[in-house]
């Protein structure tokens, strides 16, 4: 039996109306509700709405646009994809709930934001877990990745069809250069209020503070928080890179993204269309990951030329030692996480 996710009908309805106001309206040809994959011929023409919370040009948007291109090209234009960049609220849970309720075909979301549905997704946020991009690719292509896809697809109303990328996180601060883990003591960090992120910043001596993604600019500008974590790409796309002047280029944790579909919608598609859409999601995610690092490093260098203080810590062993307590705490709370971490550590490119 699939596990039930949280339902939020009123919010889903509001978001549906917002999407409609921006031009969204669902499929132009939709099989009858309750049908099976046999109900939808691969000759049908229809539209797919893909939504994410990030701004145009952000890594989420890069991947979603690549998905759009692949699906439309490979279907010969029979399937059209409409990407809604930033047209949702800052709460990705709403997007997942919309997909569950068949009010949205595809949600392009971060794993950290939906760990309430699948707690095991919190493993992705553990500090210094992934070595590099090759290690990420090996892990998600192997036993660990398939385990996560299966767990998300076990949530009632959802089908997970691939990984994209939330990205490698850096530390962005205002007037507080960070070059060692000691520099993090007392820093008020805006953090995803995921238990892993909270434990990680507490292990560094920082003060994690809950702040919605859309409130980061004003929070940094007004001193509610001293810093936040993300890539320069996201910080620029969402505007708050202008509210900081220091970037610690450290990649202290990696956050994945996952592409989830409405189960009702996906299962009504033909087997051929299911395969086309799944393959396009996987390939779009790979393209997004390949593009991300070079693009982010180039942008950091650009802001360094503008006068930002950019640090690149070399004492990573000290950071890893300081954050080991995060693993200890998470293993105590989630004993099933340790085998998942072992899967990642054993993944070989």
Secondary structure as UniProt FT lines:
FT   HELIX           9..21
FT   TURN            22..23
FT   TURN            33..34
FT   HELIX           37..39
FT   TURN            42..43
FT   STRAND          46..52
FT   TURN            56..57
FT   HELIX           59..74
FT   TURN            75..77
FT   STRAND          79..85
FT   HELIX           92..100
FT   TURN            101..102
FT   STRAND          106..110
FT   HELIX           112..114
FT   TURN            115..117
FT   HELIX           119..125
FT   TURN            127..128
FT   HELIX           133..141
FT   HELIX           143..153
FT   TURN            156..157
FT   STRAND          158..173
FT   HELIX           181..184
FT   TURN            185..186
FT   STRAND          188..190
FT   HELIX           195..203
FT   TURN            204..205
FT   STRAND          207..209
FT   HELIX           213..215
FT   HELIX           216..221
FT   TURN            222..223
FT   STRAND          227..230
FT   HELIX           232..237
FT   HELIX           240..243
FT   STRAND          246..262
FT   HELIX           263..267
FT   HELIX           271..305
FT   TURN            306..307
FT   STRAND          309..311
FT   HELIX           316..322
FT   HELIX           324..333
FT   TURN            335..336
FT   HELIX           337..346
//
